[in-house]
Amino acid sequence: MTNEQWVIGGDLPVNRVGYGTMRLTGWPRGDRPDRDTALTVLRRAVELGVNHLDTSNYYTRDGVAANELIRTALAPYPDDLVIVTKVGSLVEGDDIALPASEHRGLTPDGLRRGVEANLRSLGVDRIDVVNLRMGDRGHDGTGYESALETLMALRAEGLIRHLGVSNVTRDQVVRAREVAEIVCVQNLYNIGARDDDPVIDLCAEAGLAYVPFFPVGGGFQPLATERLGAVAGRLGATIQQVALAWLLARSPNIAIIPGTGSPAHLEENVAAGRLRLSEKDLAELG
C-alpha cells in the first residue's frame, strides 16, 4: 500500500482521492449539471485514476439518478472500480419529503429494499461496500444493532461484500464492531469541523477507512480561510485543494470523496491528491 492508496476491508485497494456522486443529481436540492456533463465527469474521473465512487439509490431527483448515471457512463465496470453505496432511513429520494415517522428504510424490509434497489440500478450482483447511515432527521439511533444484523444477513446471502457505517458517533462505531465486520466509517469532517478527531484515530488504530463527507465544508471560519489562503498562495493552489490535501495529510486511512458537477473542478480535486503540505504548512493550518 502506498501513500496514495488505502485498502478497504483488506481486499479493495482504492486511490485516496475518490468521487462523490450526489451533486450530479441535485439531490436533495440545488443545481446539477446536464446529463452529458454528468456522464463526462464520471468517465473523466475514472480516466484520472479515481476508482472509488460514493453513491446511493436515494440520490435521485426529478428522474435524475446517480446510480443510473454511473451505470450508463461506466458499465461494464473496470475491474478495480469500488462502488460504495448507503442505506438508511430513506429508500427513495423523495422519501426525504415525508415525516420522519413515515421513513421505513431502517426496518428489515426497508434495508433489503434499499440494497436490492442499489443492485438493480447499478446493474451488479454484489455491492462492494454498503454503509448503514444513521442519525438522520427524526431518527435517534433506535434499532442500530438490529439494522446491522440485517445487513450482515444480506452479506451472508452474497449481496454485499463489506459493511460500513455513516453519520455515527465514536460509541456507535465501537458498538457496530461488536455486531458486524465493519471496514469503513463515513462522517462529517473537514479542516473547519474537527469534532470527529477521536473517531478518525479509532479507525486508524483498527485499520478502518475513514471517509469524510463535506470535505471542504461549504464555508470556513474567517481565520481558517485566511490560513488556507496563505498556504494556497505559496503553493500555487486553490483554497479547496489545500483543504483536501490537509485531509489526506491528517491520517493515512482517510479517503476523500469530493463531489462536483464540473469537469474543471474535478481535475482540481484529483490534482489535490498530488499536493504535498510541508510541516510548516500543516503547523500554519493548525
N, C-alpha and C positions, 0 to 999 in steps of 0.2 A: 504493500500500500504506500503510495506517495503522498506528499503533502496536498496534492490536488484531488485526491480521492478519499472516500470513506466506503467501507464495505458494510452494507446494511444486512444485518442478520447473518453475517459470516459468509454469504454467498452471492450478494448483489453489489458489486463494485459500482459506485456512482461517482461521477465528477462532481466536485463540491459546489459548482455553480449549476443549479438546475433551473427549472422554469415552472411558474405557477400559472394556470390557465384561466383563472376566474375572470380576469379582466377582458378576455376575449368575448365574453357573453354579456357584459354589463350587469351581471347579477351581483347583488340584489337590486342595485340601482346604479346609474351612472352611464357614461359614454362607453361605446365599444367600437372597434374597427369594423369596416365592411368585411364581408365573408372572404373575399380574395386576399385581403391584407392579413386576416387571421390565419388563413392557410399558409400564406407566405412566411409569417412569423414562426409557425410551428416547424415548417420544413427547414427554415434557416437556422433555427435553434439547434436542430439535430446536426446540420452541416457544421455548426460551430463547435460541436463536441458535447452539447447538452444530452445527457442520457438519463435524466431524472425528471419526470413530469409529475406535477401535482394537479389533481383534478377531483371532481365528484359528479355523480349523476345529477345532483340538485343544482349544479352550476348551469342553469338554463333560464332564459327569459325571452319571451316573445318568439319562441320557436328556435332560438339560437342556443345550442347545447355544446358545452365544452367537449364532452366525450365524442359526440358526432364529428366535431371539427378534428379532433385528434385522429379518429379512425379514417376520415376522408383524406387527411393530409399525410398520414404516416403508415397506414396499413398497406401491405404486410409489414409488421413492425421489425425494426432492426433487432438483431439477437441480443444486443447489450442494453436495449431500452428498458428502463424500470419505470413502470406506471404505478403511482401511489394514489389511491382514492380514499374517500372517507365516508362514513355513515354516522348517523346520529339521530337527533330528534326530527330532522327533516328527511323526507324521502324524495319528494318532487320539489322543484324550485319554487312553485307558487305556494307551497306549504307555509312559507315564511309569513304570508299574509293572514294565516289562521291564528286564532288564540292559542296560546301555549298548551292549554288543556286539550286541544284537538290534535296536537302533534303526536303521531303514533310510531315514530321511527325507532324509538328505543325499546319497543316490545320485541319478543322473539320473531313474530310475524313481520314487523316493520324492518328489523335488521336483515332478515332473509330477503325481503322485497328489495331493500336497498342494495345488497350485494348482487342479487340476480339482475337488477336493473343496470348496474355498472358492467357486469359481464356482457349483457346483451348489447348495450350501447357502445362498448369498446370493441366488441367482437372477439373476445378472448374466452378461454375455458377456465382460466385461473388468474386471479389478480395478484400482482407481485406483493403489494402491501395494502392492507386496509386499516385506516386509522379510525378508532372509535372516538368521535368528538363529543365532549361533554360541555357543561357549563353554558349552554345557550339560554337565551331569554326564557324565564319561566321554568327552568329545569334545575333542580337543586342537587343533582347527582344521585338521586334515589335509583336503585337498580343497577348501579355501576358494575358490581361483580357479576350479576346475572347476565348483563349485556355482554361482558367479556366471555362468559361461559358459552353463550350462544354463538359468538364469533369463533370460539375455539372449536365448537361442534361443526361449524361450516368449514373451518380449516381442515378438520378431520375428513370431511367429505371431499376434499381436494379443490374447493372453490377459492381458497385463499392460501397464499404461500406464507406470508408473515403478517403479524399484527402490530399495530402501534396505537398510541393514544394521543389525543389532541385537546388543547384548552383545559389542561388539568393542573392540579397543584402537586407539590412535591409529595405530599402524603398519598395522593391518588396514584402517582407513579409507583410508589412503594407497594400500595395495595394491589395495583394491577399486576405487578411482578409476582405476587403471591398466588395469583389466579391463573395467569396466562404467560406464554412466552412473548415478551414484548421486545421489539427491535428498534423502535424509534419513538420520539416524543415531538409533537408539533405544537408550539406555543407562541404567544406574542413575545417578541424580544427584538430590541434594536439598540443602537447606541444611546438613544434618549429614553429608553424604557427597559431598565435592567433588573426589575424585580425578580426575574427568573434565574438569576445567577446560581442560587442553590440547586435548581433543577438541572442546569447545564453541568454543574460539577458532579452531581449524582449520575447523570447519563454518561459522562466521560469515564467515571470510575467503573461503571457497569458495562462499558463497551456499546452503549446505545447511541444511535444517531440522534442529534438534536436539530430540528428543522424550524427556524424562526419564521413565523408569518408576520406580515407588515415589516419587512427587514429594513426599510428606510423610513418607516413611521408614517409619513404624511405630514410632517411638520415637526421641527425640533425646537427646543427652547433656544432663546437668543444666544446664550453662552455656547451651547453645543454647536449651533450654526456658525458662530464666529470661529470656533476652533476647527471645525470641519473645513471651513473656507480657507483658513490659513494653511492647513496641511494640503488641501487640494491645489491651492495656488503654487506651492512649492513643487508638487509632483506633476503639475500639468494635467490634473484630473478634475472630474466634477465632484461636487459635494456628495452626490448619491454614490459615486464609485468608491469614495473614501469610506462612506458608511458601510458599504458592502464588504470592502476589504477589511475593515475593523472587525466585522463579524467573523470572517474567516480566520483572522489572527487571534480571536478570542479563545478558541478551543478547536483542536483538530477534528472533533466529532461533529462540528457544525457544518451542515449542508444547506445552502441557501436556495430559495425558490422565488426570486423576484419576478413579478408579473408585469407584462406590458403588452399593449396592442400596437406598438410602434417598432418597425424593423430597426430603425436607427437606435432607439433606446435599448433594444435587445442587444445590439452589438456592444453598446457601452456597458451593459450589465455583465456580459460574458468577459469583456476586457478587464473588468474589476477583479476577476479571478487571477489575473497576472500582476496585479498591483501589489507591491511589497511595501509594507509600512515599517519604518525603522523604529528602534527603541525610542528615539526622540519623538517621532510621530505619535507613537502609542502613549507616551507619557503626556504629551500635549493634549491628546484627546481624552485622557483621564480614565 
